[in-house]
């Protein structure tokens, strides 16, 4: 089915946040470097990637049924403290006291959006319901929206569902709260694992290519018309918003 026909039928966009809308890699790396001038740019980048990798590994483990914090703030802080207690980052552990660690942990609340993010989201919001569905906690997502001018209509955090993506409870919970058939909802993400989870629950899928996500694989993602897995592939959110300009139908709720 052509992209235009798919978008005509969509009534709500459900968007991932970390990496899809926000540039966590650039923002956190800059923050680390600003707070630890003694380390190199490469080390600041390494710290950022280890912190993020720890979050991804733990949320994946919890999504499969293991125990763990259901708040991204708590999980980020646990990982940060563990890193700073390690031999690799003990020099930073000695520099950052409790107050410094609390402030650093809040960097995830103030991630910069990708250059196209705010403009693209505002354009998408004119035509469809705009929902964020993230492994971040609610307060983090609210602060993120204020910082980046992200105009969510609805905030859905995985903490509401007692697990993390890609557990099917998250996608099914979003479908329930939006009161729409899953075929009327499109998951928008820069991660194939997220889109596969959404697709397994009947949602449409839109892949956004981002330089920090699905590294070495993003350029190979194709839409179904080209033999791939997802319904639509775009390079940014402004492109997606532009594809909606021809669609003038009004979103309706299905109850």
C-alpha positions as CSV (number, residue, x, y, z in Angstrom):
1,X,0.0,0.0,0.0
2,X,1.4,3.4,-0.9
3,X,2.5,5.6,2.0
4,X,-0.1,8.3,1.2
5,X,-2.9,5.7,1.6
6,X,-1.5,4.4,4.8
7,X,-1.2,7.9,6.3
8,X,-4.8,8.7,5.2
9,X,-6.0,5.9,7.4
10,X,-3.9,6.7,10.4
11,X,-5.6,8.7,13.2
12,X,-2.8,8.7,15.9
13,X,1.0,8.8,15.8
14,X,2.6,7.1,18.7
15,X,6.2,8.2,19.0
16,X,9.3,6.9,20.7
17,X,11.3,9.6,22.5
18,X,14.9,8.6,23.2
19,X,16.8,8.7,19.9
20,X,13.7,9.2,17.7
21,X,12.8,12.7,18.8
22,X,15.8,13.6,21.0
23,X,19.6,13.4,20.4
24,X,20.6,11.7,23.7
25,X,24.0,11.0,22.4
26,X,25.0,14.6,21.6
27,X,23.3,16.1,24.6
28,X,24.6,13.8,27.3
29,X,28.1,13.7,25.8
30,X,28.3,17.5,26.0
31,X,27.0,17.5,29.6
32,X,29.6,15.0,30.7
33,X,32.4,16.9,29.1
34,X,31.2,20.2,30.7
35,X,31.1,18.5,34.1
36,X,34.5,16.7,33.7
37,X,36.9,18.9,31.8
38,X,39.7,16.4,32.7
39,X,38.4,13.7,30.4
40,X,38.7,13.7,26.6
41,X,35.9,14.0,24.1
42,X,36.3,10.3,23.3
43,X,36.0,9.4,27.0
44,X,32.9,11.6,27.4
45,X,31.3,9.8,24.4
46,X,32.3,6.4,25.9
47,X,30.7,7.3,29.2
48,X,27.5,8.4,27.5
49,X,27.3,5.2,25.4
50,X,27.9,3.0,28.4
51,X,25.2,4.7,30.4
52,X,22.7,4.4,27.6
53,X,23.7,0.8,27.0
54,X,23.1,0.0,30.6
55,X,19.6,1.5,30.4
56,X,18.8,-0.5,27.3
57,X,20.1,-3.8,28.7
58,X,18.1,-3.3,32.0
59,X,14.9,-2.2,30.4
60,X,15.1,-5.2,28.0
61,X,15.7,-7.6,31.0
62,X,12.7,-6.1,32.9
63,X,10.5,-6.2,29.8
64,X,11.1,-10.0,29.7
65,X,9.9,-10.3,33.3
66,X,12.8,-9.7,35.6
67,X,12.7,-7.4,38.6
68,X,13.9,-3.9,38.5
69,X,13.0,-0.2,38.8
70,X,10.1,0.9,36.6
71,X,11.1,4.6,36.7
72,X,13.7,5.7,34.2
73,X,15.0,8.2,36.7
74,X,15.7,5.6,39.3
75,X,17.2,3.2,36.7
76,X,19.4,5.9,35.2
77,X,20.7,6.8,38.7
78,X,21.4,3.2,39.6
79,X,23.4,2.7,36.5
80,X,25.3,6.0,37.0
81,X,26.3,5.0,40.5
82,X,27.4,1.6,39.4
83,X,29.6,3.1,36.6
84,X,31.1,5.6,39.0
85,X,32.0,2.8,41.4
86,X,33.8,0.9,38.7
87,X,37.6,1.1,38.2
88,X,37.1,2.6,34.7
89,X,35.3,5.7,36.0
90,X,36.6,5.9,39.6
91,X,38.2,9.3,38.9
92,X,34.8,10.8,38.0
93,X,33.3,9.0,41.0
94,X,35.6,10.9,43.3
95,X,34.8,14.2,41.6
96,X,31.0,14.0,41.7
97,X,29.3,14.1,45.0
98,X,25.6,13.4,45.7
99,X,24.5,16.8,44.5
100,X,26.5,16.6,41.3
101,X,25.1,13.2,40.6
102,X,21.5,14.3,41.1
103,X,22.0,17.2,38.7
104,X,23.7,15.0,36.1
105,X,20.9,12.4,36.3
106,X,18.5,15.1,35.2
107,X,20.3,15.6,31.9
108,X,17.8,13.0,30.5
109,X,15.0,15.4,31.3
110,X,16.5,18.1,29.1
111,X,17.7,16.3,26.0
112,X,17.9,18.5,22.9
113,X,15.6,17.5,20.1
114,X,16.9,16.6,16.6
115,X,16.9,19.8,14.4
116,X,13.7,18.6,12.7
117,X,11.9,17.4,15.7
118,X,9.9,20.4,17.0
119,X,8.9,21.6,13.6
120,X,8.0,18.2,12.4
121,X,5.9,17.4,15.5
122,X,4.0,20.6,15.2
123,X,3.2,19.8,11.6
124,X,2.1,16.3,12.4
125,X,-0.1,17.6,15.2
126,X,-2.1,19.7,12.8
127,X,-3.4,16.5,11.2
128,X,-3.3,13.7,13.7
129,X,-3.3,12.9,17.4
130,X,0.2,13.0,18.7
131,X,1.2,10.6,21.5
132,X,4.6,9.9,23.1
133,X,5.1,6.3,24.2
134,X,8.4,6.0,26.0
135,X,10.4,4.0,28.5
136,X,11.0,7.3,30.2
137,X,8.9,8.2,33.3
138,X,6.1,10.8,33.1
139,X,7.9,13.7,34.7
140,X,10.9,13.2,32.5
141,X,8.7,13.3,29.4
142,X,6.9,16.5,30.6
143,X,10.3,18.2,31.2
144,X,11.5,17.0,27.8
145,X,8.5,18.5,26.1
146,X,9.0,21.8,27.8
147,X,12.7,21.9,26.9
148,X,12.3,20.9,23.3
149,X,8.9,22.4,22.4
150,X,7.4,19.0,21.7
151,X,3.6,19.3,21.5
152,X,2.3,16.0,22.7
153,X,-1.4,15.5,22.9
154,X,-1.0,12.5,25.2
155,X,1.9,11.3,27.4
156,X,2.1,7.5,27.8
157,X,5.0,6.3,29.9
158,X,5.8,2.6,30.3
159,X,5.7,3.1,34.1
160,X,1.9,3.2,33.7
161,X,2.0,-0.4,32.4
162,X,4.4,-1.9,34.9
163,X,7.1,-2.9,32.4
164,X,9.1,-1.5,29.5
165,X,9.0,-1.7,25.7
166,X,9.0,-4.0,23.9
167,X,6.7,-5.9,26.3
168,X,3.4,-6.3,24.5
169,X,1.6,-4.8,27.5
170,X,2.9,-1.4,26.6
171,X,1.6,-1.4,23.0
172,X,-1.7,-3.0,23.9
173,X,-2.1,-0.5,26.8
174,X,-1.5,2.4,24.4
175,X,-4.1,0.9,22.0
176,X,-6.6,0.6,24.8
177,X,-6.1,4.2,26.1
178,X,-6.3,5.7,22.6
179,X,-9.6,3.9,21.9
180,X,-8.6,3.2,18.4
181,X,-8.2,0.0,16.3
182,X,-4.5,-0.8,16.1
183,X,-4.5,-0.3,12.4
184,X,-5.4,3.3,12.9
185,X,-2.3,3.9,15.0
186,X,1.2,4.3,13.7
187,X,4.3,3.7,15.9
188,X,7.0,6.1,14.9
189,X,10.5,5.1,16.0
190,X,14.2,5.0,15.1
191,X,14.5,1.4,16.4
192,X,13.5,-1.8,14.6
193,X,13.0,-3.6,17.9
194,X,10.4,-1.0,18.9
195,X,8.6,-1.2,15.6
196,X,8.5,-5.0,15.6
197,X,6.9,-4.9,19.1
198,X,4.2,-2.4,17.8
199,X,3.6,-4.4,14.6
200,X,3.1,-7.6,16.6
201,X,0.1,-5.8,18.3
202,X,-1.3,-4.7,15.0
203,X,0.0,-1.1,14.7
204,X,1.3,0.4,11.6
205,X,5.0,1.2,11.6
206,X,7.1,4.2,10.5
207,X,10.9,4.1,10.7
208,X,12.9,7.3,11.2
209,X,16.6,7.2,10.3
210,X,18.8,8.7,13.0
211,X,22.6,8.7,13.1
212,X,22.8,7.5,16.7
213,X,20.3,4.6,16.4
214,X,20.4,1.2,14.7
215,X,24.0,2.0,13.8
216,X,25.2,0.3,10.6
217,X,21.6,-0.9,10.0
218,X,19.4,2.2,9.5
219,X,20.3,2.8,5.9
220,X,19.2,-0.8,5.1
221,X,15.7,-0.5,6.5
222,X,13.1,-0.7,3.8
223,X,9.4,-0.3,3.6
224,X,7.1,-3.3,2.7
225,X,6.7,-2.1,-0.8
226,X,10.4,-2.5,-1.3
227,X,10.6,-5.9,0.5
228,X,11.2,-4.6,4.0
229,X,9.4,-4.9,7.3
230,X,7.9,-1.4,8.0
231,X,5.1,0.5,6.4
232,X,7.0,3.8,5.8
233,X,10.6,5.0,6.0
234,X,11.5,8.7,6.5
235,X,14.7,10.6,7.0
236,X,13.2,13.0,9.6
237,X,9.9,14.2,11.1
238,X,9.6,17.2,8.8
239,X,9.5,14.8,5.9
240,X,6.7,12.9,7.6
241,X,4.8,16.0,8.3
242,X,5.0,17.1,4.7
243,X,3.5,13.8,3.6
244,X,0.4,14.6,5.7
245,X,-0.4,17.9,3.9
246,X,-2.7,16.3,1.4
247,X,-4.7,14.5,4.2
248,X,-7.5,16.9,5.4
249,X,-9.7,14.3,7.3
250,X,-10.4,14.9,11.0
251,X,-9.4,12.3,13.6
252,X,-12.4,10.5,15.1
253,X,-12.5,8.4,18.3
254,X,-13.7,4.8,18.1
255,X,-15.6,3.8,21.2
